[in-house]
């Protein structure tokens, strides 16, 4: 185990930026999956997909999974760097991935998000995908936090910063979409 990390303002500024990049990477995963399947795809800060509404269910699942897979890979990279290098920056990658998918699960209360759309299409119910993905990501984040000895106060402030970042991304995306 590494010694307790001293977390300063720089980490929280970095976390804000990592949250924004997490959204971009996640949406790029959807876009790339759509393009790989040969569709005309679109991409913004908080949404991506294909323009053809009548795609086969298997293709819809692949496009939805593209973003989730990118976010899971981000978390694996983050945890690997936390465990092998004691990297606090990598902890930001890990935390942001878990936070993003947790918030996506909350947003499913209004409209099924990626994991819910996938598991609904597969007949597994609305919450099973979110439960699995969020449990894995939160478990990885706890593992990373314990390894780095990041305490509850630092994680609470990280939660607040991530909340502001998500609000900024969603608000900016809505403003940009309205301007187009």
C-alpha positions as CSV (number, residue, x, y, z in Angstrom):
1,X,0.0,0.0,0.0
2,X,1.3,3.5,-0.8
3,X,1.2,6.3,1.7
4,X,-1.8,8.6,1.9
5,X,-1.9,10.9,-1.1
6,X,-2.0,14.6,-0.4
7,X,-4.8,15.9,-2.5
8,X,-4.7,19.6,-3.4
9,X,-6.7,22.0,-5.6
10,X,-4.8,20.8,-8.6
11,X,-6.4,17.4,-8.4
12,X,-9.9,18.8,-8.4
13,X,-9.1,21.1,-11.4
14,X,-7.7,18.0,-13.2
15,X,-10.8,16.0,-12.2
16,X,-13.0,18.6,-13.8
17,X,-11.1,18.3,-17.0
18,X,-11.0,14.5,-16.8
19,X,-14.8,14.4,-16.4
20,X,-15.3,16.5,-19.6
21,X,-12.9,14.2,-21.4
22,X,-14.7,11.1,-20.1
23,X,-17.9,12.4,-21.7
24,X,-16.1,13.0,-25.0
25,X,-14.4,9.6,-25.0
26,X,-17.7,7.9,-24.1
27,X,-19.6,9.6,-26.9
28,X,-16.8,8.9,-29.3
29,X,-17.2,5.2,-28.5
30,X,-20.8,5.4,-29.6
31,X,-19.9,7.3,-32.7
32,X,-17.0,4.9,-33.6
33,X,-19.3,1.9,-33.2
34,X,-21.9,3.5,-35.4
35,X,-19.4,4.3,-38.1
36,X,-17.8,0.8,-37.9
37,X,-21.2,-0.6,-38.6
38,X,-21.5,1.7,-41.7
39,X,-24.0,4.2,-40.4
40,X,-24.1,8.0,-40.6
41,X,-23.3,8.8,-37.0
42,X,-23.5,12.0,-35.0
43,X,-21.5,13.1,-32.0
44,X,-21.8,15.9,-29.4
45,X,-20.6,16.4,-25.8
46,X,-23.5,14.4,-24.3
47,X,-25.0,12.3,-27.0
48,X,-23.9,10.2,-30.0
49,X,-25.5,7.6,-32.1
50,X,-26.7,6.9,-35.6
51,X,-29.1,8.8,-37.7
52,X,-31.0,5.8,-39.0
53,X,-33.8,5.1,-36.6
54,X,-34.6,1.7,-38.1
55,X,-31.3,-0.1,-37.4
56,X,-31.4,-3.8,-36.3
57,X,-31.5,-4.4,-32.5
58,X,-28.1,-6.0,-32.6
59,X,-26.6,-2.9,-34.1
60,X,-28.4,-0.6,-31.6
61,X,-26.9,-2.8,-28.8
62,X,-23.4,-2.5,-30.4
63,X,-23.7,1.3,-30.8
64,X,-24.9,1.7,-27.2
65,X,-22.2,-0.7,-25.9
66,X,-19.5,1.3,-27.7
67,X,-19.6,4.1,-25.2
68,X,-19.9,1.9,-22.2
69,X,-16.9,-0.2,-23.3
70,X,-14.8,2.9,-23.7
71,X,-15.7,4.0,-20.2
72,X,-14.9,0.6,-18.8
73,X,-11.6,0.5,-20.6
74,X,-10.8,4.0,-19.1
75,X,-11.5,2.6,-15.6
76,X,-9.3,-0.4,-16.2
77,X,-6.5,1.9,-17.4
78,X,-7.0,4.1,-14.4
79,X,-7.0,1.2,-11.9
80,X,-4.0,-0.3,-13.5
81,X,-2.0,3.0,-13.1
82,X,-3.3,3.5,-9.6
83,X,-2.1,0.0,-8.6
84,X,1.2,0.0,-10.5
85,X,2.3,3.6,-10.2
86,X,0.3,5.0,-7.3
87,X,-1.0,7.7,-9.7
88,X,-3.5,10.2,-8.3
89,X,-4.2,11.4,-11.9
90,X,-5.2,7.9,-12.8
91,X,-7.5,7.9,-9.8
92,X,-9.3,10.8,-11.5
93,X,-9.8,8.5,-14.6
94,X,-11.2,5.8,-12.4
95,X,-13.5,8.1,-10.3
96,X,-14.9,9.9,-13.3
97,X,-15.8,6.7,-15.1
98,X,-17.7,5.4,-12.0
99,X,-19.4,8.8,-11.4
100,X,-20.5,9.1,-15.0
101,X,-22.1,5.7,-15.2
102,X,-23.7,6.1,-11.8
103,X,-25.3,9.4,-13.0
104,X,-26.4,7.7,-16.2
105,X,-28.2,5.1,-14.1
106,X,-30.0,8.0,-12.2
107,X,-31.0,9.6,-15.5
108,X,-32.6,6.3,-16.6
109,X,-35.4,7.2,-14.2
110,X,-36.4,9.7,-17.0
111,X,-35.3,7.8,-20.1
112,X,-33.4,4.5,-20.4
113,X,-29.7,5.2,-20.8
114,X,-27.1,3.0,-22.5
115,X,-27.0,0.0,-20.1
116,X,-30.8,0.1,-19.6
117,X,-31.5,0.2,-23.4
118,X,-29.1,-2.7,-23.9
119,X,-30.6,-4.9,-21.2
120,X,-34.2,-4.0,-22.1
121,X,-33.5,-5.0,-25.7
122,X,-32.0,-8.3,-24.5
123,X,-35.0,-9.0,-22.2
124,X,-33.0,-8.7,-19.0
125,X,-34.9,-5.8,-17.5
126,X,-34.1,-2.1,-17.2
127,X,-31.7,-2.1,-14.2
128,X,-29.5,-5.2,-14.6
129,X,-27.0,-3.6,-16.9
130,X,-26.7,-0.5,-14.7
131,X,-26.4,-2.6,-11.6
132,X,-23.5,-4.6,-13.1
133,X,-21.6,-1.8,-14.7
134,X,-22.0,0.6,-11.7
135,X,-21.1,-2.2,-9.2
136,X,-17.9,-3.0,-11.2
137,X,-16.9,0.6,-11.5
138,X,-17.6,1.6,-7.9
139,X,-15.8,-1.5,-6.7
140,X,-12.8,-0.6,-8.8
141,X,-12.9,3.0,-7.5
142,X,-13.1,1.8,-3.9
143,X,-10.1,-0.5,-4.6
144,X,-8.2,2.4,-6.0
145,X,-9.1,4.8,-3.2
146,X,-8.0,2.2,-0.6
147,X,-4.7,1.6,-2.4
148,X,-4.0,5.4,-2.6
149,X,-5.6,5.9,0.9
150,X,-7.9,8.6,-0.5
151,X,-10.4,9.3,2.3
152,X,-14.0,10.1,2.4
153,X,-13.5,13.9,2.6
154,X,-11.4,13.9,-0.6
155,X,-14.0,11.7,-2.4
156,X,-16.9,13.9,-1.2
157,X,-15.2,17.0,-2.7
158,X,-14.5,14.9,-5.8
159,X,-18.2,14.1,-6.0
160,X,-19.0,17.8,-5.8
161,X,-16.5,18.7,-8.5
162,X,-17.8,15.9,-10.7
163,X,-21.4,17.0,-10.2
164,X,-20.4,20.5,-11.4
165,X,-18.6,19.1,-14.4
166,X,-21.5,16.9,-15.4
167,X,-23.8,19.9,-15.1
168,X,-21.5,22.0,-17.2
169,X,-21.2,19.3,-19.9
170,X,-24.9,18.8,-20.1
171,X,-25.7,22.5,-20.1
172,X,-23.0,23.3,-22.7
173,X,-24.3,20.5,-24.9
174,X,-27.9,21.7,-24.6
175,X,-26.7,25.3,-25.5
176,X,-24.7,24.1,-28.4
177,X,-27.6,21.9,-29.7
178,X,-29.9,24.9,-29.4
179,X,-27.5,27.1,-31.3
180,X,-27.4,24.7,-34.2
